């Protein structure tokens, strides 16, 4: 597993945990930063995971509006928590991280959905991120 893939997994964990525990992303970032300091082997994936989660915290309203607008037949609150986390990461990478090609962001999100979420999640994530990537062109 590549460093950025590990970082995305950590970002999913952070977003999921904050959502389930109903804490702010900034609080989740602070806790994870302390943990990363005490576990040097986790530091490599922490840098990009932090960049992702801080970006989502900064652009969260815009990201969630894109999800609501393009998730045909779904409200953001009806989606599985993992799907929300995966979509937020994919959208942040597509819209706000020029270092990651859109196709890579979508592929990584689909893989995460296949591995961690429901049977139907990968297709849903692929379709939604594909629609958003078309806007980004």
C-alpha positions in Angstrom: 0.0 0.0 0.0 1.4 3.4 -1.0 2.0 6.3 1.3 -0.9 8.3 0.0 -3.2 5.3 0.1 -2.3 4.8 3.7 -2.9 8.5 4.3 -6.3 8.3 2.7 -7.1 5.4 5.0 -6.1 7.4 8.0 -8.2 10.4 6.8 -11.2 8.0 6.4 -10.6 6.8 10.0 -10.4 10.4 11.3 -13.5 11.6 9.3 -15.5 8.5 10.4 -14.5 8.9 14.0 -15.4 12.6 14.1 -18.7 11.9 12.5 -19.7 9.0 14.7 -18.5 10.7 17.9 -20.0 14.0 16.8 -16.8 16.0 17.4 -15.2 18.7 15.3 -12.6 17.8 12.7 -10.2 20.2 14.4 -10.6 18.2 17.6 -10.0 14.9 15.8 -6.9 16.4 14.1 -5.5 17.6 17.4 -5.9 14.1 19.0 -4.4 12.3 16.0 -1.5 14.8 15.8 -0.6 13.9 19.4 -0.8 10.2 18.6 1.3 10.6 15.5 4.0 12.3 17.6 4.3 9.3 19.9 4.3 6.8 17.1 7.0 7.7 14.6 6.2 4.9 12.2 2.8 6.6 11.7 4.3 10.0 10.9 4.8 9.4 7.2 1.2 8.8 6.4 0.1 11.5 8.9 1.3 14.5 6.8 -1.0 13.9 3.9 -3.9 12.6 6.0 -3.7 15.9 8.0 -3.6 17.9 4.7 -6.8 16.1 3.6 -8.7 16.5 6.8 -7.7 20.1 7.2 -8.8 20.8 3.6 -12.1 19.1 4.3 -12.5 21.2 7.5 -11.8 24.3 5.5 -14.0 23.5 2.5 -16.6 21.3 4.3 -19.7 23.3 3.4 -18.8 23.5 -0.3 -17.9 19.8 -0.4 -21.1 18.8 1.4 -23.1 21.0 -1.0 -21.6 19.2 -4.0 -22.5 15.9 -2.4 -26.1 17.0 -1.8 -26.4 18.5 -5.3 -25.0 15.4 -7.2 -26.1 12.5 -5.0 -29.2 11.6 -7.0 -31.9 10.4 -4.7 -29.8 10.6 -1.5 -29.4 13.2 1.2 -26.0 13.4 2.9 -27.5 12.3 6.2 -29.0 9.1 4.7 -25.6 7.9 3.4 -23.5 5.5 5.3 -20.9 7.3 7.4 -18.0 5.6 5.5 -19.4 6.7 2.1 -19.6 10.3 3.4 -16.0 10.2 4.5 -14.8 8.6 1.2 -16.7 11.1 -0.9 -15.4 14.0 1.1 -11.8 12.9 0.5 -12.4 12.3 -3.2 -14.1 15.6 -3.7 -11.4 17.4 -1.8 -8.7 15.8 -4.0 -10.6 16.6 -7.2 -11.5 20.2 -6.4 -8.7 21.4 -4.1 -5.6 19.3 -4.7 -4.1 19.9 -8.1 -1.3 17.4 -7.4 -3.7 14.5 -7.6 -5.2 13.7 -11.1 -9.0 13.4 -11.0 -8.8 9.8 -12.2 -6.5 8.8 -9.4 -8.8 10.5 -6.8 -11.8 8.6 -8.2 -10.0 5.3 -8.4 -8.7 5.5 -4.8 -12.2 6.4 -3.6 -13.8 3.5 -5.4 -11.2 1.1 -4.0 -11.8 2.4 -0.5 -15.5 2.0 -1.0 -15.1 -1.6 -2.2 -12.9 -2.4 0.7 -14.6 -0.6 3.6 -18.2 0.1 2.8 -21.3 -1.6 1.4 -21.7 -3.7 -1.7 -23.4 -0.8 -3.6 -21.0 1.9 -2.4 -18.3 1.6 -5.1 -20.7 2.3 -7.9 -22.3 5.1 -6.0 -19.0 6.7 -5.2 -17.7 6.3 -8.8 -20.8 7.9 -10.3 -21.0 10.8 -7.9 -17.2 11.6 -8.2 -17.4 11.2 -11.9 -20.1 13.9 -12.1 -18.2 16.2 -9.9 -14.9 15.7 -11.9 -16.8 16.8 -15.0 -17.5 20.1 -13.3 -13.8 20.5 -12.5 -12.6 20.4 -16.1 
